[in-house]
């Protein structure tokens, strides 16, 4: 699916995934696969927003209000992150 298809979707962090913020960065622990991921500041912002229940559309708007980027750039970057997190089963679309 295209990123635009997910703009109004809320996401849940997978049950076997934990995360914590350390020195301004999020560290994700995928307990099912025994994998740890460290996120850069931009990915940390997106991860925390999703974990707080914000939709990708809200995140795009927040980024655009603070950064000199185009909507297309923000959607591309966030879309790549979300695709990867979905592929790794770190997040899933929330049940309605």
Contact map, one row per residue, 1 for C-alpha under 8 A:
111011000000000000000000000000000000000000000000000000000000000000000000000000000000000000000000
111111000000000000000000000000000000000000000000000000000000000000000000000000100000000000000000
111111100000000000000000000000000000000000000000000000000000000000000000001100100000000000000000
011111100000000000000000000000000000000000000000000000000000000000000000000000000000000000000000
111111110000000000000000000000000000000000000000000000000000000000000000000000000000000000000000
111111111000000000000000000000000000000000000000000000010000000000000000000000000000000000000000
001111111000000000000000000000000000000000000000000000111000000000000000000000000000000000000000
000011111100000000000000000000000000000000000000000000111000000000000000000000000000000000000000
000001111110000000000000000000000000000000000000000000110000000000000000000000000000000000001100
000000011111000000000000000000000000000000000000010011110000000000000000000000000000000000001100
000000001111100000000000000000000000000000000000011010100000000000000000000000000000000000111100
000000000111110000000000000000000000000000000000011010000000000000000000000000000000000000111100
000000000011111010000000000000000000000000000000001000000000000000000000000000000000000001110000
000000000001111110000000000000000000000000000000000000000000000000000000000000000000000011110000
000000000000111111000000000000000000000000000000000000000000000000000000000000000000000000000000
000000000000011111000000000001110000000000000000000000000000000000000000000000000000000000000000
000000000000111111100000000111110000000000000000000000000000000000000000000000000000000001000000
000000000000001111110000000111100000000000000000000000000000000000000000000000000000000000000000
000000000000000011111000011110000000000000000000000000000000000000000000000000000000000000000000
000000000000000001111100011100000000000000000000000000000000000000000000000000000000000000000000
000000000000000000111111111000000000000000000000000000000000000000000000000000000000000000000000
000000000000000000011111111000000000000000000000000000000000000000000000000000000000000000000000
000000000000000000001111100000000000000000000000000000000000000000000000000000000000000000000000
000000000000000000001111110000000000000010000000000000000000000000000000000000000000000000000000
000000000000000000001111111000000000011110010000000000000000000000000000000000000000000000000000
000000000000000000111101111100000000011100010010000000000000000000000000000000000000000000000000
000000000000000000111100111110000001111000000000000000000000000000000000000000000000000000000000
000000000000000011110000011111000001111000000000000000000000000000000000000000000000000000000000
000000000000000011100000001111100111100000000000000000000000000000000000000000000000000000000000
000000000000000111000000000111111111000000000000000000000000000000000000000000000000000001000000
000000000000000111000000000011111110000000000000000000000000000000000000000000000000000000000000
000000000000000110000000000001111110000000000000000000000000000000000000000000000000000000000000
000000000000000000000000000001111110000000000000000000000000000000000000000000000000000000000000
000000000000000000000000000011111111000000000000000000000000000000000000000000000000000000000000
000000000000000000000000000011111111100000000000000000000000000000000000000000000000000000000000
000000000000000000000000001111000111110000000000000000000000000000000000000000000000000000000000
000000000000000000000000001110000011111000000000000000000000000000000000000000000000000000000000
000000000000000000000000111100000001111100000000000000000000000000000000000000000000000000000000
000000000000000000000000111100000000111111110000000000000000000000000000000000000000000000000000
000000000000000000000000110000000000011111110000000000000000000000000000000000000000000000000000
000000000000000000000001100000000000001111111000000000000000000000000000000000000000000000000000
000000000000000000000000000000000000001111111100000000000000000000000000000000000000000000000000
000000000000000000000000000000000000001111111110000000000000000000000000000000001000000000000000
000000000000000000000000110000000000001111111111000000000000000000000000000000000000000000000000
000000000000000000000000000000000000000011111111100000000000000000000000000000000000000000000000
000000000000000000000000000000000000000001111111110000000010000000000000000001000000000000000000
000000000000000000000000010000000000000000111111111000000000000000000000000000000000000000000000
000000000000000000000000000000000000000000011111111100000000000000000000000000000000000000000000
000000000000000000000000000000000000000000001111111111100010000000000000000000000000000000000000
000000000111000000000000000000000000000000000111111111110000000000000000000000000000000000000000
000000000011100000000000000000000000000000000011111111000000000000000000000000000000000000000000
000000000000000000000000000000000000000000000001111111000000000000000000000000000000000000000000
000000000111000000000000000000000000000000000000111111100000000000000000000000000000000000000000
000000000100000000000000000000000000000000000000111111110110000000000000000000000000000000000000
000000111110000000000000000000000000000000000000110011111110000000000000000000000000000000000000
000001111100000000000000000000000000000000000000010001111111000000000000000001000000000000000000
000000110000000000000000000000000000000000000000000000111111100000000000000000000000000000000000
000000000000000000000000000000000000000000000000000001111111110000000000000000000000000000000000
000000000000000000000000000000000000000000000100100001111111111000000000000000000000000000000000
000000000000000000000000000000000000000000000000000000011111111100000010011000000000000000000000
000000000000000000000000000000000000000000000000000000001111111110000000000000000000000000000000
000000000000000000000000000000000000000000000000000000000111111111000000000000000000000000000000
000000000000000000000000000000000000000000000000000000000011111111100000010000000000000000000000
000000000000000000000000000000000000000000000000000000000001111111111110010000000000000000000000
000000000000000000000000000000000000000000000000000000000000111111100000000000000000000000000000
000000000000000000000000000000000000000000000000000000000000011111110000000000000000000000000000
000000000000000000000000000000000000000000000000000000000000001111111000000000000000000000000000
000000000000000000000000000000000000000000000000000000000000000101111100000000000000000000000000
000000000000000000000000000000000000000000000000000000000000000100111110110000000000000000000000
000000000000000000000000000000000000000000000000000000000000000100011111110000000000000000000000
000000000000000000000000000000000000000000000000000000000001000100001111111000000000000000000000
000000000000000000000000000000000000000000000000000000000000000000000111111100000000000000000000
000000000000000000000000000000000000000000000000000000000000000000001111111110000000000000000000
000000000000000000000000000000000000000000000000000000000001001100001111111111000000000000000000
001000000000000000000000000000000000000000000000000000000001000000000011111111100000000000000000
001000000000000000000000000000000000000000000000000000000000000000000001111111110000000000000000
000000000000000000000000000000000000000000000000000000000000000000000000111111111000000000000000
000000000000000000000000000000000000000000000100000000010000000000000000011111111100000000000000
011000000000000000000000000000000000000000000000000000000000000000000000001111111110000000000000
000000000000000000000000000000000000000000000000000000000000000000000000000111111111000000000000
000000000000000000000000000000000000000000100000000000000000000000000000000011111111100000000000
000000000000000000000000000000000000000000000000000000000000000000000000000001111111110000000000
000000000000000000000000000000000000000000000000000000000000000000000000000000111111111000000000
000000000000000000000000000000000000000000000000000000000000000000000000000000011111111100000000
000000000000000000000000000000000000000000000000000000000000000000000000000000001111111111100000
000000000000000000000000000000000000000000000000000000000000000000000000000000000111111111110000
000000000000000000000000000000000000000000000000000000000000000000000000000000000011111111000000
000000000000000000000000000000000000000000000000000000000000000000000000000000000001111111100000
000000000000010000000000000000000000000000000000000000000000000000000000000000000000111111110000
000000000000110010000000000001000000000000000000000000000000000000000000000000000000111111110000
000000000011110000000000000000000000000000000000000000000000000000000000000000000000110111111000
000000000011110000000000000000000000000000000000000000000000000000000000000000000000010011111100
000000001111000000000000000000000000000000000000000000000000000000000000000000000000000000111110
000000001111000000000000000000000000000000000000000000000000000000000000000000000000000000011111
000000000000000000000000000000000000000000000000000000000000000000000000000000000000000000001111
000000000000000000000000000000000000000000000000000000000000000000000000000000000000000000000111
